[in-house]
Amino acid sequence: MIKVERLLINYKTLEEFRHFREFGAAELSMKDDLNESMIENDSESPFYGIYYGKKLVARMSLYRIDGNFDKYFDPPQDYLELWKLEVLEPYRGQGYGRALIDFAKKFDLPVKTNARQSTGEFWSKLGFEPITYNELRDRGESPYVWFPSGVQEQNAKKTNTKQTAE
């Protein structure tokens, strides 16, 4: 069974993140994010991970965004923003990425992420959908979202109404 756990913000986690930096994608580095948040053993860490034995093999950062800043979902509400999901190369294809995503979905809040180049298929396979690109809101990002029951894209009603009127 794969167990996702909240990572403590401490020097042990910082050392584990350095390992990802050596072998992972540079743009997914979380070392600086962790350094900026360094309060020993902070239990409100936005970092989650999966260990294989004593080795951290998969990680993500997951931030709760206040509904007052929601520009994506209808009805407007708190949502999760998933940043920098990464699984070390030798552990890919073994369900670790899916386990992290499933963990995020258990909060039963909408989840937004930004697909990196050529990762759209991965996100779609896990139930995420690309949303209508909004130049002012998205600023070059490629947002993909997961909608829990009863939630839809913020502009979907307006678009549907406009199409019906035509």
N, C-alpha and C positions, 0 to 999 in steps of 0.2 A: 504494500500500500504506500502511495506517495503522500507525504505529509508536508503541507505548506505551513511555514511559521513566520511570524513577525521577527525581523532581525533587529537586534539591539544596536543602538548607535554606540559603538565602542571601538577600541583599537584592534580587537580581534576581527571585527567585521571589516574594518578598513584594510587590514592585511588580506582578507579573503577577496575584497574588491580589487586589490592590486593584481591578484591572479587573473581576474577577468580582464583587466586592462592589458595584460601580457598576451592573452590568447583570444580576446573578444574583439568586437568592432569598436573602434575608437569613439565613434559618435554615441555609443551606448554607455560610455564610462559614467559611473555613479560616484567615483572616488571624491570628486570635488563637491558633489551634493552632500555626501556623507561628512566630509571635512567641515563644511559650513554648518552642519547640524550637530557637531560633536558635543554632546552632553552625555557623559558616561552612562551607559545602560538606559537611555531614554526609552520608555515603553510606548511612546507615541510615534515611533518611527514609521515613515511611509514605505519602508523597505521590507519586502517579503522574499523568502527564499526556500529552496529545497536542498536538503543535504543528502548525499549518498555516502553513508557512513559518516565520517567527520568532515567531508569535503563539500563545500557549497558548490552546487553544479548548475543551479538555475536561480534567477532572481528577477524581480520587477520592483518598480516604485509605483505606488498607488495613492493618489491624493484625492481627498474628498473636497469637492468644489461646492461652495454655498449656492443655493438656488437663486439668490439675488443676482448672481453673475451668469446664470444659465442663458445661453444664446443658441442652444441646440434642441431642447426637448419640449414637448407639449404633453401634459402641462409642465410649465417651468418648475424645476425642483433641484434638490441637491443631486449631484451625480459624481461618479468616480472618473478620474482621469488617470489612465494607465500609461506610464512613461517607461521607456527603456527596459522592456522585457528581453531577457537574454538567457540562453541555455548554452553552456560550454559545448564546443564541437563534438567531443566523444560521447556526449549524453543526448544529442539531438535525436528525434525520431522515437523516443522512448516514453512519450506522454508527459514530460515535465512541463513543457509550455502549456499544454492543454490543462494540466492540473492547476497552474497559476491562474489561467483564465477562468476556469470553473470556480476557483476560490473567490475571485473578484465578483463573479455573477451571484454568489451566495448572499451578497449584501442586498440583493434585490433592488438595486439602483441602476439607472442607466450607466453604461460604461463607454467612455470616449477614448480613443487612441489615435495616434497619427501613424499611418502606414509608411514605413520607409520604402524606398525603391524596391520593387519586385516582391513585396510581402503581402500584397492585397489578397492573393489566393489563400495564404495562411489565415488571415483574419476572416475571410469569407467562410472558410471551412469550419471555423469556430463560432459561426452564427453572427458575425459582425457584418454591417452593411456600410458601403460608402454612402455618405450623405451629400446632398446638393452643395456644391462648392459655393461659398460666399466670399468674394474677394476681400471685403472689409474685415470679416470675422476670421477667416482662415489663413490669410497672409502667407500663401505658399505651402501651407500644410496640406496633408491628405487625410482628412478626418474619416475614421471608420467608427461606427457606434454599435453597441448591443442594446436593444430595447427590451426591458422587461414588459410583461403583460400590461396593457393599458397605456403605454407610452408610445408616442410617435415623434417624428421629426417636427420641429417647431413650425416650419413653413409648409408642411405637408397639407394642412387644411386649406391654406390660402391657394396653394397650387391646384389642389383638387377642385376647389370652388371656381377658380379661374378656368380650368379646363372644362368644367361642366357648363359654364356660361357661354363658352365658345361653341 
